[in-house]
Structures are given as C-alpha cells and as structure tokens.
Amino acid sequence: MPIPTNRIVGPAAHGRHRRKLAWCRCPGETRRGRSLAVESWAHDPLASAGMKATTLTAQPRDPIELLRGLRAVREYRPDPVPDAILDEILEVGRWSGSASNRQPTEVIVVTDHETRQQLAQNGAGPAANAPLAIVIITSGDADRHDLEVFDEGRLVERLLLAARALGLGGNIATLKGDGPETIKRALGVPADRRAWVVVTIGYIDGAARKARPPRPNQGRKPGEAFVHRDRY
Ligand SMILES: Cc1cc2nc3c(=O)[nH]c(=O)nc-3n(C[C@H](O)[C@H](O)[C@H](O)COP(=O)(O)O)c2cc1C
C-alpha cells in the first residue's frame, strides 16, 4: 500500500520517532525524504502512552491494525494539537465521500476553554478535557436526514482515524437534550443547520487511561454473531 508522501509532520506529535519503516511496502519508500511520513504511521500513540496490547493494538504494523485498533479515547493531555497536525486531520475529513457528493458537512474547530466546557455541559462530556473539539455541522435537509447522518458518520470516522494515524486519540460524542440548539446559538450556526456530533481529539494521557476503572462491555461481539454468509 503506498504511503502518503506529501504529509506535513508536526514535531510535537512525533517526539518518540524511531527510524522504523514498519509500514513500508513500496520500493523507494526507504528514501530519507519519505521516512518521516512513514515513521508517523508507524508511531503508536497507545503503546507509547503505556497501553497494553490487550487494550489496544500496541504497535500497528499495517493499515488493518490501525483500522481495527481504533478505540474511543477520552483521556487527553493538555498539550495543544499543532496546527499542521490539525490541518492534516481536517484535510482527510474534507475528502470524505458523501451521498451524491453533496458534501453536506462543515466543521467548527473549538479550542476555547469556555466553549469546550459548554459543549461538555450539553452532552459532549469529553470536550471538557480535550484540547480540541470539532463540532460537525450538517445542512439540516429533513428530506435527506438519513443520508446526512450517514455522511456525518463517515466524516467522523475519518477524522478519528487520521488523528490516530498522526499519534493522537479521539472520540465522538453527541449533544443531548436542548444541546444542539443551545450550541448552535452559542456558535452562531444558522438556524436551518444541524449540529449534533462533537469529535474530541488530543494527545493520549496514558496514565489517566490506565487508571480508568474497569468498564463492562468493552469488547466486541463474536464474529459468528456479526457475520452471516449467503443468508441471515
Ligand atoms: C453515534 C455515537 C454516539 C456516541 N456518543 C458518545 C457520547 O455521547 N459520549 C461518549 O463519551 N462517547 C460516545 N460514543 C463513543 C462510544 O461510546 C464508543 O464508540 C463505544 O463505547 C466503543 O468504544 P471502544 O472502541 O473504546 O470500545 C459514541 C459513539 C457513537 C458511534
């Protein structure tokens, strides 16, 4: 699988860089000019944050491990997310596919402390401690509600995967109760738009994550309860 080669690599995200070409599958990828990009994929934030392989993939060795290992991360260090890293995450999001390519999503990037507390108070709890919250706005077309929600989900997953690939953790949360309308007013979102989902992103606080009380229902149902072949 070709590795992206035009990526900006922010210094803060990759302090633990190792010259490791774990994902390199392409001839020529060992050139020095490309190795930084490859390193950023090989870098495993969860392993370096003290996570166990049983909790999350300790060292994503290939794209499938990255995809399968994506988990909800709600424990963040206060370090800000560098603009170069944020830009990359947003650019991945901007290229999300959408139904009929209507591109009904927009995002509001929130770093302001007070606004994040307001997001948390309105249902998106992890925004309180995340250095960065991304409020997803959709066009609010009632006739295309299901498609918009689908498009929104695709966008969110891509943002989270991009964050993970760049050495950060993230989570999705929803605004509850009157939260969507309250937040729309607070952020100046036009009344006809829809705001429901908040993505939080930040560097993983490994110690806080390790100290979490054990939570039930953390795994996934077995494959035989998930996959049907040929018929239900
Ligand atoms: C549609 C949707 C809504 C969610 N809402 C919240 C939420 O409001 N707050 C929150 O902390 N997590 C929320 N989550 C995250 C889920 O709790 C998380 O994906 C699930 O527990 C699996 O976590 P894991 O991958 O770490 O096992 C939401 C996830 C989805 C897909």
The ligand as an SDF file (V2000), in Angstrom:
LIG
                    3D

 31 33  0  0  0  0  0  0  0  0999 V2000
  -23.2080    7.5690   17.3530 C   0  0  0  0  0  0  0  0  0  0  0  0
  -22.2630    7.5150   18.5350 C   0  0  0  0  0  0  0  0  0  0  0  0
  -22.5070    8.3120   19.6290 C   0  0  0  0  0  0  0  0  0  0  0  0
  -21.6200    8.3180   20.7160 C   0  0  0  0  0  0  0  0  0  0  0  0
  -21.8460    9.1680   21.7470 N   0  0  0  0  0  0  0  0  0  0  0  0
  -20.9410    9.2410   22.7360 C   0  0  0  0  0  0  0  0  0  0  0  0
  -21.1120   10.2060   23.7760 C   0  0  0  0  0  0  0  0  0  0  0  0
  -22.0680   10.9700   23.7940 O   0  0  0  0  0  0  0  0  0  0  0  0
  -20.1540   10.2790   24.7280 N   0  0  0  0  0  0  0  0  0  0  0  0
  -19.0550    9.4620   24.7160 C   0  0  0  0  0  0  0  0  0  0  0  0
  -18.2090    9.5910   25.6020 O   0  0  0  0  0  0  0  0  0  0  0  0
  -18.8890    8.5130   23.7560 N   0  0  0  0  0  0  0  0  0  0  0  0
  -19.7870    8.4000   22.7810 C   0  0  0  0  0  0  0  0  0  0  0  0
  -19.6180    7.4900   21.7660 N   0  0  0  0  0  0  0  0  0  0  0  0
  -18.4480    6.5930   21.7700 C   0  0  0  0  0  0  0  0  0  0  0  0
  -18.8590    5.1670   22.1190 C   0  0  0  0  0  0  0  0  0  0  0  0
  -19.1600    5.0980   23.4880 O   0  0  0  0  0  0  0  0  0  0  0  0
  -17.6960    4.2290   21.7550 C   0  0  0  0  0  0  0  0  0  0  0  0
  -17.5050    4.2870   20.3680 O   0  0  0  0  0  0  0  0  0  0  0  0
  -18.0020    2.7940   22.1430 C   0  0  0  0  0  0  0  0  0  0  0  0
  -18.2080    2.6900   23.5260 O   0  0  0  0  0  0  0  0  0  0  0  0
  -16.8510    1.8690   21.7670 C   0  0  0  0  0  0  0  0  0  0  0  0
  -15.7000    2.2860   22.4240 O   0  0  0  0  0  0  0  0  0  0  0  0
  -14.3360    1.4670   22.2650 P   0  0  0  0  0  0  0  0  0  0  0  0
  -13.9720    1.4640   20.8160 O   0  0  0  0  0  0  0  0  0  0  0  0
  -13.3140    2.1860   23.1190 O   0  0  0  0  0  0  0  0  0  0  0  0
  -14.6410    0.0730   22.7690 O   0  0  0  0  0  0  0  0  0  0  0  0
  -20.4850    7.4710   20.7020 C   0  0  0  0  0  0  0  0  0  0  0  0
  -20.2550    6.6590   19.5790 C   0  0  0  0  0  0  0  0  0  0  0  0
  -21.1240    6.6920   18.5120 C   0  0  0  0  0  0  0  0  0  0  0  0
  -20.8060    5.8330   17.3020 C   0  0  0  0  0  0  0  0  0  0  0  0
  1  2  1  0
  2  3  1  0
  2 30  2  0
  3  4  2  0
  4  5  1  0
  4 28  1  0
  5  6  2  0
  6  7  1  0
  6 13  1  0
  7  8  2  0
  7  9  1  0
  9 10  1  0
 10 11  2  0
 10 12  1  0
 12 13  2  0
 13 14  1  0
 14 15  1  0
 14 28  1  0
 15 16  1  0
 16 17  1  0
 16 18  1  0
 18 19  1  0
 18 20  1  0
 20 21  1  0
 20 22  1  0
 22 23  1  0
 23 24  1  0
 24 25  2  0
 24 26  1  0
 24 27  1  0
 28 29  2  0
 29 30  1  0
 30 31  1  0
M  END
$$$$
